[in-house]
């Protein structure tokens, strides 16, 4: 199995599109294309093709060369999907680190490299987009070397291929390298061993129920027994290949789709095959008994005194749900915490609306999902905020803005001027005409001020108008005397000190 990783828009999916187009039977569209996609490709090595050509001159016919099946795992490049990239690298045998020859090494290139090294699997560097006018293979190699990635021919032993997914140049070389690396590292799948594999994606369908995409690492999964993944299990009867065609078995090194799960299996969970449903249920009960009880903490204690935004999260598949929930949690700040009170797969439902209403300001966020008719009617009536997105970075921006909008504002005051009240000319209710002298700064009409008497604050007010010699003025500066029409919460007296303040919300 080969995981394809790299920075967003560096040509990972385009590369796989070209490979599938040239090697998959015409008319068979890829089945598992969302998020962590899994594809099988049959490739005949160039060495085998050359052998066939040479034997055509021999008197005895030669058997046609056998194609080699390669399973590719296509991982998303956006930084939000780091968990999916890590999972792809963890279940793969070989990785392809895709780097655009036009843009060079980028942040997610390095993060993808970290995933590969963490998984401890061999990898190949593929420089893509070499057909672009601004592409430079040498610059790409130099950029990699600066990050301690030394490719073959540039001071190291990391296999390297320069490819164009537009023209096909170098792609056969890349496929040959995959087979060569597999041979050198003696990567073999034990088809007769006990079944080992992982859940790499899971989704819920109204017609087909819950289905999961599995990667079989060792052994052969047949349509007998029950597959267990965490707290979920499914009879192995409804088994499909990556094109969603029914199959009788899934051999090591291949993806398979299994339908009919009892619950949504968690992505990344290892699978096991048991004899029947009863054995699966017994194992689940035994494992749950061994789990330590989660500490019970009051809601307010857990989140402290910060404002809390409760989120109800819905997504189309398990991998997306994991990524979206992680990104929402990242938007928390010191003043605003986020709490995911509910999450699940499938359309936004009436139950989600009720959950939001009972969560004191709950917000529903959907990713690549619909809204069922009852829920849509309830949303239109108001009282619940629900948003659906199909692009991850748009969702992240929206949540970040929501957190910003709900952040409690604090008033910050800065003293801009001080003055001494010298005389009171008139007073009527909360309005007075006073005379004074500016001690520091500059006073303007509209300024808010604090009133101090004997070194204690006693009230607040606002300057309505400034005068000097019965003429209106726009300001009164230091050491100048003035007359002012003011409104105040208390009666200002001669000798009081006035502090003009500038107020901002933070």
ROKENU-266143 format. One record per residue (C-alpha): residue number from 1; residue in three letters; x, y, z. Coordinates in steps of 0.05 Angstrom, whole numbers. Example, Ala and Ser with C-alpha at 12.3 -4.5 7.8 and 13.67 -1.06 7.14 Angstrom:
BEGIN
1 | ala | 246 | -90 | 156 $
2 | ser | 273 | -21 | 143 $
END
This chain:
BEGIN
1 | unk | 0 | 0 | 0 $
2 | unk | 26 | 68 | -20 $
3 | unk | 4 | 132 | 16 $
4 | unk | 8 | 196 | -25 $
5 | unk | 22 | 257 | 18 $
6 | unk | 41 | 330 | 7 $
7 | unk | 21 | 403 | 10 $
8 | unk | -47 | 425 | -14 $
9 | unk | -52 | 437 | -90 $
10 | unk | 15 | 404 | -104 $
11 | unk | -16 | 353 | -151 $
12 | unk | -30 | 291 | -109 $
13 | unk | -100 | 276 | -134 $
14 | unk | -82 | 297 | -205 $
15 | unk | -25 | 247 | -205 $
16 | unk | -71 | 192 | -182 $
17 | unk | -124 | 213 | -233 $
18 | unk | -72 | 203 | -288 $
19 | unk | -51 | 136 | -261 $
20 | unk | -122 | 111 | -255 $
21 | unk | -141 | 136 | -324 $
22 | unk | -84 | 97 | -357 $
23 | unk | -89 | 34 | -316 $
24 | unk | -161 | 24 | -294 $
25 | unk | -211 | -7 | -343 $
26 | unk | -244 | 47 | -383 $
27 | unk | -312 | 67 | -356 $
28 | unk | -299 | 44 | -284 $
29 | unk | -303 | 106 | -241 $
30 | unk | -266 | 108 | -175 $
31 | unk | -309 | 88 | -117 $
32 | unk | -279 | 114 | -52 $
33 | unk | -259 | 184 | -72 $
34 | unk | -274 | 226 | -11 $
35 | unk | -224 | 246 | 42 $
36 | unk | -177 | 186 | 52 $
37 | unk | -188 | 153 | -16 $
38 | unk | -165 | 82 | -31 $
39 | unk | -153 | 57 | -102 $
40 | unk | -125 | -5 | -135 $
41 | unk | -84 | 1 | -198 $
42 | unk | -57 | -55 | -242 $
43 | unk | 11 | -36 | -271 $
44 | unk | 56 | -77 | -316 $
45 | unk | 129 | -58 | -302 $
46 | unk | 170 | -32 | -361 $
47 | unk | 221 | -87 | -349 $
48 | unk | 167 | -140 | -361 $
49 | unk | 144 | -104 | -424 $
50 | unk | 214 | -103 | -452 $
51 | unk | 221 | -177 | -437 $
52 | unk | 158 | -191 | -476 $
53 | unk | 184 | -151 | -535 $
54 | unk | 250 | -190 | -536 $
55 | unk | 215 | -257 | -533 $
56 | unk | 171 | -240 | -593 $
57 | unk | 232 | -256 | -637 $
58 | unk | 239 | -325 | -606 $
59 | unk | 206 | -385 | -641 $
60 | unk | 166 | -407 | -579 $
61 | unk | 109 | -361 | -554 $
62 | unk | 118 | -328 | -487 $
63 | unk | 64 | -317 | -435 $
64 | unk | 44 | -244 | -427 $
65 | unk | 75 | -208 | -369 $
66 | unk | 33 | -206 | -306 $
67 | unk | 10 | -138 | -280 $
68 | unk | 25 | -117 | -209 $
69 | unk | -31 | -90 | -165 $
70 | unk | -14 | -27 | -126 $
71 | unk | -61 | 2 | -74 $
72 | unk | -58 | 78 | -67 $
73 | unk | -82 | 118 | -8 $
74 | unk | -98 | 190 | -29 $
75 | unk | -93 | 237 | 30 $
76 | unk | -119 | 310 | 33 $
77 | unk | -67 | 365 | 35 $
78 | unk | -101 | 419 | 77 $
79 | unk | -69 | 428 | 145 $
80 | unk | -136 | 413 | 179 $
81 | unk | -131 | 340 | 157 $
82 | unk | -66 | 323 | 193 $
83 | unk | -100 | 266 | 230 $
84 | unk | -120 | 235 | 163 $
85 | unk | -50 | 241 | 135 $
86 | unk | -21 | 209 | 197 $
87 | unk | -71 | 152 | 191 $
88 | unk | -54 | 142 | 117 $
89 | unk | 20 | 139 | 132 $
90 | unk | 9 | 92 | 191 $
91 | unk | -28 | 39 | 150 $
92 | unk | 16 | 45 | 88 $
93 | unk | 78 | 6 | 69 $
94 | unk | 109 | 60 | 25 $
95 | unk | 97 | 135 | 19 $
96 | unk | 103 | 183 | -39 $
97 | unk | 121 | 253 | -16 $
98 | unk | 92 | 299 | -70 $
99 | unk | 127 | 366 | -80 $
100 | unk | 108 | 416 | -134 $
101 | unk | 168 | 432 | -177 $
102 | unk | 135 | 500 | -188 $
103 | unk | 126 | 519 | -114 $
104 | unk | 177 | 476 | -78 $
105 | unk | 176 | 456 | -5 $
106 | unk | 116 | 484 | 34 $
107 | unk | 91 | 477 | 107 $
108 | unk | 48 | 416 | 94 $
109 | unk | 106 | 384 | 56 $
110 | unk | 146 | 385 | 120 $
111 | unk | 86 | 362 | 161 $
112 | unk | 74 | 304 | 112 $
113 | unk | 148 | 286 | 118 $
114 | unk | 140 | 285 | 193 $
115 | unk | 81 | 236 | 186 $
116 | unk | 124 | 191 | 142 $
117 | unk | 183 | 191 | 189 $
118 | unk | 137 | 178 | 248 $
119 | unk | 107 | 118 | 212 $
120 | unk | 178 | 93 | 197 $
121 | unk | 163 | 72 | 126 $
122 | unk | 206 | 80 | 63 $
123 | unk | 186 | 137 | 17 $
124 | unk | 197 | 165 | -53 $
125 | unk | 197 | 239 | -71 $
126 | unk | 156 | 257 | -132 $
127 | unk | 167 | 327 | -162 $
128 | unk | 103 | 344 | -198 $
129 | unk | 82 | 397 | -248 $
130 | unk | 148 | 394 | -286 $
131 | unk | 110 | 416 | -349 $
132 | unk | 96 | 484 | -317 $
133 | unk | 138 | 544 | -343 $
134 | unk | 162 | 562 | -273 $
135 | unk | 180 | 491 | -253 $
136 | unk | 251 | 474 | -232 $
137 | unk | 271 | 404 | -211 $
138 | unk | 339 | 427 | -187 $
139 | unk | 309 | 481 | -144 $
140 | unk | 262 | 429 | -114 $
141 | unk | 320 | 383 | -98 $
142 | unk | 358 | 441 | -66 $
143 | unk | 297 | 459 | -24 $
144 | unk | 292 | 387 | 0 $
145 | unk | 366 | 385 | 17 $
146 | unk | 358 | 447 | 59 $
147 | unk | 308 | 407 | 101 $
148 | unk | 354 | 347 | 107 $
149 | unk | 320 | 307 | 52 $
150 | unk | 375 | 283 | 6 $
151 | unk | 350 | 249 | -57 $
152 | unk | 388 | 203 | -104 $
153 | unk | 436 | 242 | -147 $
154 | unk | 436 | 299 | -97 $
155 | unk | 478 | 270 | -41 $
156 | unk | 428 | 220 | -14 $
157 | unk | 392 | 154 | -25 $
158 | unk | 318 | 176 | -24 $
159 | unk | 288 | 153 | -91 $
160 | unk | 265 | 211 | -135 $
161 | unk | 220 | 219 | -196 $
162 | unk | 202 | 281 | -235 $
163 | unk | 132 | 274 | -265 $
164 | unk | 79 | 311 | -304 $
165 | unk | 7 | 290 | -293 $
166 | unk | -11 | 329 | -355 $
167 | unk | 35 | 295 | -405 $
168 | unk | 49 | 230 | -366 $
169 | unk | 124 | 242 | -367 $
170 | unk | 160 | 204 | -312 $
171 | unk | 98 | 169 | -284 $
172 | unk | 120 | 99 | -307 $
173 | unk | 188 | 113 | -274 $
174 | unk | 151 | 130 | -210 $
175 | unk | 110 | 66 | -213 $
176 | unk | 173 | 25 | -226 $
177 | unk | 206 | 59 | -166 $
178 | unk | 147 | 37 | -122 $
179 | unk | 157 | -36 | -142 $
180 | unk | 233 | -30 | -133 $
181 | unk | 226 | 0 | -63 $
182 | unk | 177 | -56 | -45 $
183 | unk | 228 | -108 | -68 $
184 | unk | 287 | -75 | -33 $
185 | unk | 249 | -70 | 33 $
186 | unk | 220 | -140 | 24 $
187 | unk | 149 | -115 | 32 $
188 | unk | 105 | -176 | 30 $
189 | unk | 34 | -189 | 52 $
190 | unk | 19 | -254 | 88 $
191 | unk | -46 | -277 | 55 $
192 | unk | -52 | -339 | 99 $
193 | unk | -41 | -303 | 165 $
194 | unk | -96 | -282 | 213 $
195 | unk | -133 | -220 | 187 $
196 | unk | -102 | -154 | 207 $
197 | unk | -128 | -87 | 182 $
198 | unk | -155 | -18 | 199 $
199 | unk | -217 | 24 | 189 $
200 | unk | -196 | 83 | 147 $
201 | unk | -264 | 114 | 135 $
202 | unk | -336 | 105 | 157 $
203 | unk | -403 | 134 | 135 $
204 | unk | -478 | 127 | 145 $
205 | unk | -527 | 119 | 87 $
206 | unk | -602 | 120 | 95 $
207 | unk | -610 | 61 | 46 $
208 | unk | -548 | 19 | 60 $
209 | unk | -539 | 35 | 134 $
210 | unk | -469 | 43 | 163 $
211 | unk | -410 | 23 | 120 $
212 | unk | -335 | 27 | 131 $
213 | unk | -274 | 25 | 86 $
214 | unk | -222 | -24 | 111 $
215 | unk | -149 | -33 | 93 $
216 | unk | -127 | -106 | 98 $
217 | unk | -54 | -110 | 120 $
218 | unk | -47 | -185 | 128 $
219 | unk | -90 | -246 | 118 $
220 | unk | -152 | -253 | 74 $
221 | unk | -220 | -227 | 95 $
222 | unk | -275 | -272 | 70 $
223 | unk | -350 | -268 | 75 $
224 | unk | -351 | -311 | 138 $
225 | unk | -350 | -290 | 210 $
226 | unk | -359 | -222 | 241 $
227 | unk | -312 | -162 | 236 $
228 | unk | -301 | -124 | 301 $
229 | unk | -274 | -53 | 306 $
230 | unk | -276 | -23 | 376 $
231 | unk | -349 | -22 | 399 $
232 | unk | -377 | -35 | 329 $
233 | unk | -384 | -100 | 291 $
234 | unk | -411 | -124 | 224 $
235 | unk | -423 | -192 | 191 $
236 | unk | -372 | -200 | 135 $
237 | unk | -427 | -218 | 85 $
238 | unk | -434 | -151 | 48 $
239 | unk | -363 | -143 | 24 $
240 | unk | -345 | -97 | -35 $
241 | unk | -282 | -75 | -72 $
242 | unk | -261 | -2 | -81 $
243 | unk | -308 | 4 | -140 $
244 | unk | -366 | -19 | -96 $
245 | unk | -372 | -86 | -132 $
246 | unk | -390 | -147 | -90 $
247 | unk | -330 | -192 | -75 $
248 | unk | -322 | -258 | -40 $
249 | unk | -257 | -239 | -6 $
250 | unk | -208 | -182 | 6 $
251 | unk | -135 | -202 | 5 $
252 | unk | -77 | -170 | 41 $
253 | unk | -55 | -104 | 13 $
254 | unk | -124 | -85 | -14 $
255 | unk | -180 | -38 | 7 $
256 | unk | -250 | -66 | 20 $
257 | unk | -317 | -37 | 38 $
258 | unk | -360 | -72 | 90 $
259 | unk | -433 | -54 | 101 $
260 | unk | -481 | -69 | 158 $
261 | unk | -445 | -45 | 221 $
262 | unk | -480 | -44 | 288 $
263 | unk | -452 | 25 | 302 $
264 | unk | -406 | 75 | 269 $
265 | unk | -335 | 47 | 276 $
266 | unk | -282 | 97 | 295 $
267 | unk | -233 | 113 | 239 $
268 | unk | -163 | 87 | 253 $
269 | unk | -188 | 28 | 295 $
270 | unk | -156 | -40 | 284 $
271 | unk | -202 | -96 | 263 $
272 | unk | -208 | -168 | 285 $
273 | unk | -249 | -225 | 256 $
274 | unk | -290 | -267 | 305 $
275 | unk | -333 | -328 | 293 $
276 | unk | -402 | -297 | 304 $
277 | unk | -443 | -239 | 332 $
278 | unk | -445 | -268 | 403 $
279 | unk | -369 | -272 | 406 $
280 | unk | -364 | -199 | 383 $
281 | unk | -414 | -175 | 435 $
282 | unk | -378 | -213 | 490 $
283 | unk | -312 | -182 | 471 $
284 | unk | -342 | -113 | 472 $
285 | unk | -372 | -123 | 541 $
286 | unk | -306 | -151 | 567 $
287 | unk | -266 | -92 | 541 $
288 | unk | -316 | -42 | 568 $
289 | unk | -311 | -74 | 638 $
290 | unk | -236 | -64 | 636 $
291 | unk | -240 | 9 | 617 $
292 | unk | -230 | 58 | 676 $
293 | unk | -291 | 100 | 692 $
294 | unk | -286 | 171 | 667 $
295 | unk | -282 | 222 | 724 $
296 | unk | -348 | 258 | 735 $
297 | unk | -337 | 333 | 734 $
298 | unk | -389 | 388 | 735 $
299 | unk | -397 | 425 | 669 $
300 | unk | -379 | 493 | 699 $
301 | unk | -319 | 466 | 736 $
302 | unk | -290 | 433 | 674 $
303 | unk | -293 | 497 | 634 $
304 | unk | -280 | 548 | 689 $
305 | unk | -310 | 617 | 686 $
306 | unk | -300 | 627 | 611 $
307 | unk | -359 | 636 | 564 $
308 | unk | -376 | 570 | 531 $
309 | unk | -401 | 558 | 460 $
310 | unk | -433 | 489 | 454 $
311 | unk | -425 | 457 | 385 $
312 | unk | -465 | 402 | 351 $
313 | unk | -422 | 375 | 294 $
314 | unk | -446 | 333 | 235 $
315 | unk | -404 | 308 | 178 $
316 | unk | -410 | 261 | 119 $
317 | unk | -356 | 210 | 140 $
318 | unk | -316 | 193 | 201 $
319 | unk | -251 | 223 | 177 $
320 | unk | -284 | 291 | 164 $
321 | unk | -319 | 289 | 231 $
322 | unk | -252 | 277 | 266 $
323 | unk | -218 | 334 | 228 $
324 | unk | -275 | 384 | 236 $
325 | unk | -282 | 371 | 310 $
326 | unk | -208 | 380 | 320 $
327 | unk | -208 | 446 | 282 $
328 | unk | -267 | 473 | 322 $
329 | unk | -232 | 457 | 387 $
330 | unk | -171 | 496 | 363 $
331 | unk | -211 | 560 | 359 $
332 | unk | -220 | 564 | 435 $
333 | unk | -189 | 624 | 470 $
334 | unk | -176 | 645 | 542 $
335 | unk | -243 | 681 | 544 $
336 | unk | -284 | 633 | 501 $
337 | unk | -283 | 557 | 506 $
338 | unk | -315 | 511 | 456 $
339 | unk | -349 | 446 | 477 $
340 | unk | -373 | 394 | 428 $
341 | unk | -435 | 368 | 462 $
342 | unk | -456 | 322 | 405 $
343 | unk | -425 | 297 | 340 $
344 | unk | -445 | 247 | 287 $
345 | unk | -449 | 225 | 215 $
346 | unk | -505 | 243 | 168 $
347 | unk | -555 | 299 | 156 $
348 | unk | -574 | 350 | 208 $
349 | unk | -636 | 323 | 242 $
350 | unk | -692 | 344 | 290 $
351 | unk | -652 | 312 | 346 $
352 | unk | -593 | 359 | 331 $
353 | unk | -640 | 419 | 335 $
354 | unk | -666 | 397 | 403 $
355 | unk | -595 | 386 | 427 $
356 | unk | -576 | 457 | 406 $
357 | unk | -636 | 488 | 440 $
358 | unk | -622 | 452 | 505 $
359 | unk | -548 | 472 | 505 $
360 | unk | -556 | 547 | 520 $
361 | unk | -532 | 580 | 456 $
362 | unk | -515 | 516 | 419 $
363 | unk | -491 | 521 | 347 $
364 | unk | -498 | 467 | 294 $
365 | unk | -441 | 460 | 244 $
366 | unk | -447 | 412 | 185 $
367 | unk | -393 | 391 | 136 $
368 | unk | -415 | 362 | 69 $
369 | unk | -483 | 342 | 96 $
370 | unk | -555 | 359 | 83 $
371 | unk | -611 | 382 | 129 $
372 | unk | -672 | 337 | 135 $
373 | unk | -741 | 370 | 123 $
374 | unk | -763 | 371 | 195 $
375 | unk | -698 | 402 | 218 $
376 | unk | -700 | 453 | 162 $
377 | unk | -770 | 475 | 183 $
378 | unk | -747 | 483 | 256 $
379 | unk | -687 | 524 | 234 $
380 | unk | -731 | 571 | 193 $
381 | unk | -774 | 584 | 254 $
382 | unk | -712 | 613 | 288 $
383 | unk | -679 | 603 | 355 $
384 | unk | -624 | 557 | 328 $
385 | unk | -562 | 575 | 289 $
386 | unk | -541 | 522 | 238 $
387 | unk | -490 | 528 | 182 $
388 | unk | -468 | 477 | 130 $
389 | unk | -401 | 480 | 94 $
390 | unk | -367 | 441 | 38 $
391 | unk | -298 | 472 | 44 $
392 | unk | -258 | 461 | 108 $
393 | unk | -223 | 529 | 111 $
394 | unk | -289 | 566 | 102 $
395 | unk | -316 | 528 | 162 $
396 | unk | -254 | 544 | 204 $
397 | unk | -260 | 619 | 186 $
398 | unk | -333 | 620 | 205 $
399 | unk | -322 | 587 | 273 $
400 | unk | -264 | 634 | 288 $
401 | unk | -308 | 694 | 272 $
402 | unk | -364 | 666 | 315 $
403 | unk | -316 | 658 | 374 $
404 | unk | -292 | 730 | 363 $
405 | unk | -363 | 757 | 360 $
406 | unk | -382 | 721 | 425 $
407 | unk | -319 | 741 | 462 $
408 | unk | -340 | 783 | 523 $
409 | unk | -317 | 855 | 515 $
410 | unk | -280 | 891 | 570 $
411 | unk | -279 | 967 | 576 $
412 | unk | -209 | 996 | 580 $
413 | unk | -202 | 1069 | 603 $
414 | unk | -143 | 1114 | 591 $
415 | unk | -136 | 1183 | 623 $
416 | unk | -126 | 1235 | 568 $
417 | unk | -131 | 1300 | 608 $
418 | unk | -142 | 1327 | 678 $
419 | unk | -173 | 1394 | 700 $
420 | unk | -191 | 1430 | 765 $
421 | unk | -261 | 1459 | 774 $
422 | unk | -255 | 1532 | 795 $
423 | unk | -327 | 1557 | 794 $
424 | unk | -399 | 1535 | 784 $
425 | unk | -439 | 1584 | 740 $
426 | unk | -506 | 1548 | 740 $
427 | unk | -539 | 1481 | 756 $
428 | unk | -604 | 1450 | 733 $
429 | unk | -618 | 1376 | 749 $
430 | unk | -560 | 1337 | 719 $
431 | unk | -534 | 1395 | 677 $
432 | unk | -484 | 1447 | 700 $
433 | unk | -442 | 1504 | 672 $
434 | unk | -373 | 1501 | 704 $
435 | unk | -308 | 1539 | 698 $
436 | unk | -241 | 1505 | 704 $
437 | unk | -168 | 1500 | 686 $
438 | unk | -133 | 1445 | 647 $
439 | unk | -76 | 1415 | 688 $
440 | unk | -52 | 1362 | 637 $
441 | unk | -70 | 1338 | 568 $
442 | unk | -126 | 1368 | 525 $
443 | unk | -202 | 1367 | 535 $
444 | unk | -251 | 1361 | 478 $
445 | unk | -327 | 1366 | 472 $
446 | unk | -357 | 1296 | 479 $
447 | unk | -304 | 1272 | 528 $
448 | unk | -326 | 1226 | 584 $
449 | unk | -297 | 1244 | 651 $
450 | unk | -291 | 1219 | 722 $
451 | unk | -302 | 1266 | 781 $
452 | unk | -253 | 1262 | 840 $
453 | unk | -263 | 1295 | 908 $
454 | unk | -212 | 1290 | 963 $
455 | unk | -174 | 1236 | 924 $
456 | unk | -236 | 1191 | 916 $
457 | unk | -278 | 1180 | 853 $
458 | unk | -350 | 1202 | 865 $
459 | unk | -383 | 1203 | 797 $
460 | unk | -380 | 1208 | 722 $
461 | unk | -401 | 1257 | 668 $
462 | unk | -393 | 1282 | 597 $
463 | unk | -370 | 1348 | 567 $
464 | unk | -426 | 1374 | 523 $
465 | unk | -394 | 1441 | 501 $
466 | unk | -331 | 1482 | 513 $
467 | unk | -326 | 1559 | 514 $
468 | unk | -274 | 1613 | 526 $
469 | unk | -298 | 1684 | 535 $
470 | unk | -369 | 1662 | 515 $
471 | unk | -345 | 1634 | 448 $
472 | unk | -347 | 1561 | 430 $
473 | unk | -280 | 1527 | 425 $
474 | unk | -260 | 1458 | 397 $
475 | unk | -212 | 1441 | 454 $
476 | unk | -179 | 1466 | 517 $
477 | unk | -105 | 1452 | 524 $
478 | unk | -57 | 1450 | 584 $
479 | unk | -55 | 1512 | 628 $
480 | unk | -116 | 1543 | 593 $
481 | unk | -180 | 1563 | 628 $
482 | unk | -248 | 1545 | 600 $
483 | unk | -322 | 1543 | 611 $
484 | unk | -359 | 1478 | 600 $
485 | unk | -430 | 1453 | 596 $
486 | unk | -430 | 1385 | 627 $
487 | unk | -477 | 1329 | 647 $
488 | unk | -458 | 1290 | 709 $
489 | unk | -486 | 1236 | 755 $
490 | unk | -470 | 1280 | 816 $
491 | unk | -466 | 1355 | 830 $
492 | unk | -397 | 1380 | 812 $
493 | unk | -365 | 1428 | 863 $
494 | unk | -308 | 1477 | 861 $
495 | unk | -242 | 1442 | 877 $
496 | unk | -264 | 1376 | 845 $
497 | unk | -215 | 1344 | 797 $
498 | unk | -240 | 1321 | 729 $
499 | unk | -205 | 1265 | 691 $
500 | unk | -223 | 1259 | 617 $
501 | unk | -219 | 1186 | 595 $
502 | unk | -216 | 1150 | 529 $
503 | unk | -256 | 1085 | 531 $
504 | unk | -243 | 1025 | 485 $
505 | unk | -272 | 955 | 483 $
506 | unk | -223 | 897 | 482 $
END
